Amino acid sequence: MLNIGKMAPGSEDYYLHAVARGVEDYYLGRGEAPGRWLGHGLELHGLEGKVTAEHLSSVLAGADIATGEPLARRQASVPGFDLTFRAPKSVSLLWALGDTDTSAAVQKAHDAAVVAAFDYLEREAARTRRGPQGVEQCAVDGLTAAAFRHRTSRAGDPLLHTHVLVANCVRTSDDGIWRTLDGRALYQHARTAGFLYQAHLRHELTHRLGVAWEPVVNGMADIAGVDRDWIDAFSKRRTAIVAELEARGESSARAAQVATLATRQAKTDQPDEPTLRQRWRAEAKGLGIPADAFDRTLHRAEPTVPELDGLARELLGPEGLTREASTFTGQLRHTCATLLNLRGVAPDASFRMRCI
């Protein structure tokens, strides 16, 4: 799952809490993980490794990290975009209630999936605009982003998720001028990037731990063997939102946003990780979840290699993508082009004409 939100000026303070004074707490087991830099734009700023409060503030302000001078001619009203990647609840439960090695493997799988989805967005959605009314869309030299992995929901349940803060300041490739990011492209590719995150996460977890999966619905799937009642019991935020919607007698997407804000709790400092895990295990025991329940979800499946020729025939044949329409949009075009490249086939003229 991927959600994208515009950052308000000063909202980086929430994340800097883990950077400015939280790093020591992290290494003592109490705080969230320090942020890490992502994107090809890092080279332009001379950044690498862990995020520091000073550098993140400069990047989100669109300033040179050495001099503090603005990089762009005009200050952006939006400092950046918050891309939030959330693991399915069953994955978070495996991370929280599994043994030490299992938890570490889940965390690495999540991190790898976030990087894969971010790399896709950087390739396909990193653009800026120029000219009258910004009519010309231009390529940029990469994105500059800081990723912060968090482990709990606001209700204190296990929730493995990562906030990727993308700076709203990019350098145009052909003229070297710094401009604001064309955020429309991020939103256009958000659904595809979210599906990619989920698919890569499933691949990583099957490869690392041999987990099997329930059927994929809207790009997401839960781990086979994790009972739905367990998922609901550790989803107190969702339960509160659903209750608020029922009390209002509403069900629209807009109403869900209102209910989310109405039930939102302040996120407080969490205890150290051993205390969190002890609390979650006690809660699981109280729910009647067997102590070895999550061990039994492991080593049930083997990674498979997709049969690309068959997939290509299915997608590109007369009963595939063009069955209902003669053309298809950019995201599908990129998917098909990637598939063709994997097969070593260059897209032909007829393929290109069907793409818009």
N, C-alpha and C positions, 0 to 999 in steps of 0.2 A: 504494500500500500504506500502511495506517495501523496502527500498533501503539500501544496505550495502556498505560502503567505508572504505578503509584503511586510518587510520590517519597518517599524516606526523609528524615527530618530531616537537614539538612546536605548533602544530595546536590547542592544548587545550586552547591556549590563547583566542581564539574566544569565548569559553564557559566560561572561567574564568572571562571574562568581566562582566558577570551577577553575578558572585560569589564574586570576589574580591572587586569591587566597585559598583556593581549593586543591591545588596540586599536592601540598603536603598532606591534606586530609585524604586525598586519593591513595597515596602510598601507605597511609595508615589504615586504609580500608574503609574510610568514612565517606569520601567524596566521589563524584563522578569522574570518569576518565578525562585527562587533559585533552584538549582539542588537537587535531592534526590538520595540516594543510593539504589541500587537494587542488589539482588543476595546473594547466600549462602556464597560466598567468603568474605563477609563483616566481618564475625565472626573471620576469620583468621587475619584480619587487625585491629580488634577492632573498626570498624566503625559503625556508625548509624546516622539516622536523616539527616539533611541538609548537602550538600556538601560544603567543604571549599576549597579555592584555594590551600592551602598548602597540604592538604591530596590528592586532585585530582592529583596534580603534582607528588607526591610520588607514587601513585598507577599506573599512566600511565608510570612512569619511571621504574616500577618494583622494587621499593625500599621499605624497611621497614619504616613505617611512624614515628616510634619512633627514629630510629638511622640513617636513610638515607642510610643504607648499601644495596647493591643490594641483592635481594632474589634469583635470578637465577644465574647460573654459567656464562651464556653468556647474554650480553645485546641484547634485541630484536631491530631490525632495524625499526619495526613498533610498536609504543607504544600502539595501540589499534584499535578497529573497531567502526565506527560510524553507528549505526543502526537507521534509520530515519523512523518513523511511521507517515504517513500523513492521516488525515481524508479526506473523500470525500468533495468536495467543498460545496455541499449542507449542510453538517454537520457544516462546518466552518461558513457558512452564518447564519444558525440557531443560532449558538453560538454568532455571531457578532450582529445580528439584532433582536434576541429575547429579552425578558425582563430579569431582573436580575436573577430570579429563573430558567428560562429556560437555560440561559447561564451557570449558576453554574451546572445544571444537565448535560449539554453537556460536560462540562469540566471533571466532575467526571466519566462520561461514557468513555470518551477518555482515561483517566488515568487508569481506570480498564482494558480496552482493551489492553493497552500497557503492563501492568503487566501480563495479561494472555498470551500474545504472547511471552513475555520475559521468563516467566516460562517454556513454551514449549521448547524454545531454550536451556534453561539451562538444562532441563531434557534430551533432545535428541541430542544436538550439542556441549555440553561442554566436549571436549576431548583434549588430548595432544598426542604427539608421542615421541617414544624413540627407541633406537637401531640403527643399521646401516641404513642410509638413512631414518630414522624415520619410519621403516616398521611396528612397533608395535603401535597400537592405544590404549590409556589407559584412564580410567576414572579419573576424577578430583573431588576435593572437592567443586566445585561450581565456579561461575563466580563473578567477582567484576565489577560493572557497576554504572555509574552516569547518571541519566535521567534529561534532560533539556527540559521543555515544552516551546515552542514558539508559537506566535499567529499571525504573519504576514508573508507574502511572501516578497521577496526582492523588489517587486513592491508596497508594502504597502497594498495589499489586505488581507482580512481575510484568514488565513491559519493555522488552529490548527494542530500542529505537535510536535513530541517529538524526540529529539536526545538522544539515549542511547549509551553512550561511554563505550565499554567493554574493560577492560584492557587485554593486551596481555601477561598476566603472571598468571599462575594457578598452584595449588599444586596437584601433582599426588597422588591419593588416597592410593595406596598400599605402596609407599616408602617415601612419604612425601617430595619429591624433587620438587622444583619450576621449571617449564618449560614454554615454549611459548604455546599459545593456537593453536590447529589445526584449522585454520581459514576455511579450506575447508568444514568442517561440517556446519559452519554457512551459507555458501553460498548454500550448498545442501538443507538446511532446510528453506531457506529464503522465498521461494514461499509459503510453507505451513504456516509458521509463519505469513506472510502477510495476507493470507486468514483467518487465525484464528483471527488476530487483527480485520479485517473487520467484520467477523461474530459476534465476541463478542461485538463489538461496536453497531451493529444493535440490538443485544439482549438487551444490556443495555439501548439503547435509546427507544426501544419499551416498555421495562419494566418501565422506568422512566417517559417517556413523551407520550407514546402511538403513536409514529410516525409509518407510514406505508412506504413501500419501493417499488421502481421501481424494475424490474427484475434484478437479479444478473448477471453480465457479467464479466468474468475473476476474480471472487471473490469479485467484488465491486458493490455497488448499491447506488443510490442517493435517498434522501427522496422524497416520493410521494408528489406532490403539489408544488415542487420547479421547476420553469420553466427553461428550458435549456438556454434560452437567459440570464437569471439572472446569471446563473453559468458562462457563457462565459464572461459576462461583468465584473465579479469580478475575472477573470483569466488572468490578463494582462501579466504575465510571460509566460503562455502557448501561448497566442496570439503572443507575440514577437518571441518565438521559432518557431512557425509555419510559421510566415512571413519570418524568416531567412532561413528556409528550402525551402520555395517556391522560394525565391530569388536565392538560390543555385541550385535549380532544383534537390534536393536530398530527399531521404525518408528513408534511412536505419537507424538502431539503432545507428550505429557509427556516422552517420551524425547528428542525433539528439543530441548526446553527444557534438559534436563540436558546434552545434548551441546553445546549452544550455550555454556553456562556453563563446561563442562569445557575447551573449546578457546579460550576467550576470552583474548585478549592485552590487556595494558595498552596504552592508546592513547597513544603517545608524540608529542612535538612533531614536526610535519612540516617538511621544508625549505620554502623559498619556492616560490611557484607556478611560476615558470619552471623550476626544478629538477625539480619534480614532473612537469610536462608533458614535459620532456626525457626523464625516466626512463620515463614511460609510452609515449612515441613510440619509444624504443629497444626497449622490450619488445614493442610492436606490430610493429616491423620484424623482430624475432627470431621472431615468430610467423608471419611471411610475410604480414602484412596490408598491402595496397598503400597507398602514401602518400596517394592520393586516394580511398581507400575511403569515407570518411565524406562527402567532397564529393559523391560520387555518390548519397548518400541524400537530397540536398536537391532541392527544386523538382520533385518527382515527383507531387505531388497539389495540388489546389485545395480551399480550404475550401468546404463545402457547407452550404446552409441546410436544416434538417430539415423534412420535410413534416408539419406538426403535425396536420393533420386526419386523415391516414392513420394516424399514430401513435396519436392519440386513439381512433380506431375500433378499432385493434388491441388496445389496452390495456383499453378500457372496454366493448368488445362482448362478446357471449356466449362467444366463443372466447378471451377475454383473461384478465384477472386472476381473474375469478370462475368460470372453467371448472371448476376442481377443488374450489373451496370457495365458500360463499355470502358469506363476509366476508374482509376482509384487514386487515393490521395497519398501525400508524401510519406506518412508513416508506413503504409503498406508497401509503397515503392521501395523504401529503404530495407524493409524486411526481405522482400523478394530479391533485391540486388545482393544483399548479404548471402542469401541462400545460393544464388547463382555463382557468386564468387567462391563460396565453399566448394562448389562442384567444379570450379575452374572454367566456368562458362561466362563469356561476356554477354550482357544483355543485348538482344538484337533490336533492330529498328522498330519492329512491331511491338515489342515489350515497352520501349521508350514512348511510343505514341499512345499507349494505353495509360501512361502515368501522367498525372497533373500535379 
